[in-house]
């Protein structure tokens, strides 16, 4: 799926697959990324954010590791905890996986 979409339950139901995904959330269509998330069930997770954010983008991955690596890149690319609403660094899915954005884990 490409592009930003209005974050409504209806849009999520129509446009989002129920699989592993990394998503970005926005307060406005032209505004900066406010939150970067990942879920094994991205459709359900996005529904939890309706009302808090106005737009979303999502990309799908074949493995949790691939999704985590992308989430880590995006988390650091968009400013980490200092600029995003994320309260903490993305948790790693496995002990041997390091964040590609910083090379460490929390």
N, C-alpha and C positions, 0 to 999 in steps of 0.2 A: 504494500500500500504506500502510495506516495502523497505528499502534500498534507497541509493542515486541514483538519475537519473540526467543525463545531462539536464540543464535548457535551453530547446529550445521550441519554440511554438509547433513544431510537437510532442515532447515528452509530453508536457502538454496536448495537445489535445487528445493524445492516452491513457495516463496513469492516468489522474486526473479526478475525479468526480466533478460535479458541486453541491457542498454542503458545509456545515460548516466544516472548517478544520484549523489546525494549521500546519505551515510549518517552516522549517529551511533552510537557504540559506548558501552556501559555495562558496569560491573562487576557491578551488581545492578539488579533491576527498578525499584526505587524510588530508585536513586542518581543522581548527577549525570552529565551527559555527560562522557566521558573522552577521546573522540577524534572528530574531524570529518574525513571523507574524501570524495573524489570519484573517480569512475572512468568511463571510456567503457564498461567491461565490469564493472559493479558486482557482478555475481554472482561472477565469478572473484576479484575483489578482496576481497569479504567472506569468502570461503573462506580467504584468507590470514590472516585475523584470528581464526579459530576457535582456541580454547585460550588466547588472550590476553585476550578479553573474553567476557562472558556473554550480553549482549543487544544487539540492533541495531534501528534504524529506517532506512528508506530511502524516498526520494522520487525520482521520475524527471523528466527534463527533455528537451526537444526539441533543445537545443543545448549545446555545451560552454560557451559564454559564459553562458547562463542558469544552468547548474549551478555554474560558478565563482562567479557573483554570490551564489548562495544559500550556497555553502560559505563564502565570505568573511563573509557576514552571521552565519552560525552560529558560525564560528571566533571572531569578536569577541564575540558575544553570550554565549558560554560561557567567556570568560576568556582566550582566546588561549594563547600559549605558557606563560603563568604558571600557568594552571589545568588546561590540557589536556595529554594525553600527546603531542600533536603537537610535533615538535621544531622546526618552522619554519612560517612563514606559508605559506598555500597559494600555489603558483606560478600565475601568470596564464597563460591559454591563448594570448593574443595580446598584442602590444606595446601596442596601443591600449586595452586593458582595464585599468581600475583597480579595486581592491578597494572594494566599497560600504561595507565596515565601517570602513575607515580612509582611503580615498582615495588610497592609495599602493600600491606593490607591492614585493616583495622578489625 
